[in-house]
Amino acid sequence: MSRIAYFGPAGTFTEQAARRLAAGRELVPMETIPAALTAVRKGEAEMACVPVENSVEGPVTATLDGLAEDSPLVAVAEALLPVHFTVLTRPDVDTIRTVASHPHALAQVRNWLERNLPEATAVAASSTAAAAVAVCDGEYDAAVTAPVAAQTYPLRVLAEGVADVPDARTRFLLLSPPGPQPEPTGADRTSIVASTANRTGALAELLTELASRGINLTRLDARPIKGNFGFYRFFLDFEGHVAEARVGDALAALKRRCDVRFLGSHPRADGVRATVGATATDSDFADATRWVQAVRNGEQA
Ligand SMILES: O=C(O)C(=O)C[C@]1(C(=O)O)C=C[C@@H](O)C=C1
């Protein structure tokens, strides 16, 4: 059976996403996001499931940095999970002095903690489930976890449905080594990382290549190129599939301008169909290509 590495341990939100994206496969928990990616790069797992962005806290930087460096991986599927938390403690604890969780989770319950556990010190853990393990081990008094962790660990539920922002969501990717792309569906997302020269207008030029081909951007993040202060990589997600003419044409234009790493084209979890700019459909591109060929052949009408 194929192995899917996921950002664990058992009981993370990522485990739930992996169950949805890779049902029936063997799920292997990894302590960190880089470890999950490395398992795929070393051939120890076929694919990896990791979080990529949260609607409150934004990008999961370990995932972005891990995708920009080392051998390429591509996203073949995504899942979008609603995020509300359960606060767990040991049955023997009566005063909560420390509360641990993943930094993304702590940021999403900051107001709740101020109101309900004002005396408690928040401590960063490697994941929500790692915080639950640390509470079991007596390291901390409480953990902010995924609801499923209440079934995974022998802890007492202090609060449920905790979220400062209602309707918060996290998006997760299923990543594999480069290979055949999932078929286009009309509701796809393409992701790239682009490293431009540091000069006036370089980013604007990249964005114009997309805009002028009628491509709608869905995310733009910048991450520093480590060891080179002031230099950045840009992570771009946009609507459409590499198999579509406007996307292929835009990627070729970007490649001429800068260093581009393709991070995959896959169906969107929310099923939102791509808005295709006027004159940017596949048949518009095919007509234009035929016309150029006719000109070259001296056949222009
Ligand atoms: O720690 C977990 O449970 C995770 O799956 C990670 C993660 C994240 O990186 O954003 C996933 C969803 C929540 O937003 C909080 C934490």
PDBQT file of the ligand as one rigid body, heavy atoms in Angstrom, charges set to zero:
ROOT
HETATM    1  O1  LIG A 401      -1.084  21.689  13.969  1.00  0.00    +0.000 OA
HETATM    2  C1  LIG A 401      -1.977  21.254  13.228  1.00  0.00    +0.000 C 
HETATM    3  O2  LIG A 401      -2.949  20.606  13.623  1.00  0.00    +0.000 OA
HETATM    4  C2  LIG A 401      -1.871  21.520  11.795  1.00  0.00    +0.000 C 
HETATM    5  O3  LIG A 401      -2.363  20.742  11.017  1.00  0.00    +0.000 OA
HETATM    6  C3  LIG A 401      -1.217  22.799  11.354  1.00  0.00    +0.000 C 
HETATM    7  C4  LIG A 401      -2.137  24.006  11.282  1.00  0.00    +0.000 C 
HETATM    8  C5  LIG A 401      -1.425  25.148  10.454  1.00  0.00    +0.000 C 
HETATM    9  O4  LIG A 401      -0.279  25.031  10.086  1.00  0.00    +0.000 OA
HETATM   10  O5  LIG A 401      -2.076  26.173  10.220  1.00  0.00    +0.000 OA
HETATM   11  C6  LIG A 401      -3.353  23.650  10.555  1.00  0.00    +0.000 C 
HETATM   12  C7  LIG A 401      -4.544  24.212  10.814  1.00  0.00    +0.000 C 
HETATM   13  C8  LIG A 401      -4.726  25.214  11.886  1.00  0.00    +0.000 C 
HETATM   14  O6  LIG A 401      -4.820  26.483  11.249  1.00  0.00    +0.000 OA
HETATM   15  C9  LIG A 401      -3.595  25.228  12.846  1.00  0.00    +0.000 C 
HETATM   16  C10 LIG A 401      -2.435  24.550  12.608  1.00  0.00    +0.000 C 
ENDROOT
TORSDOF 0
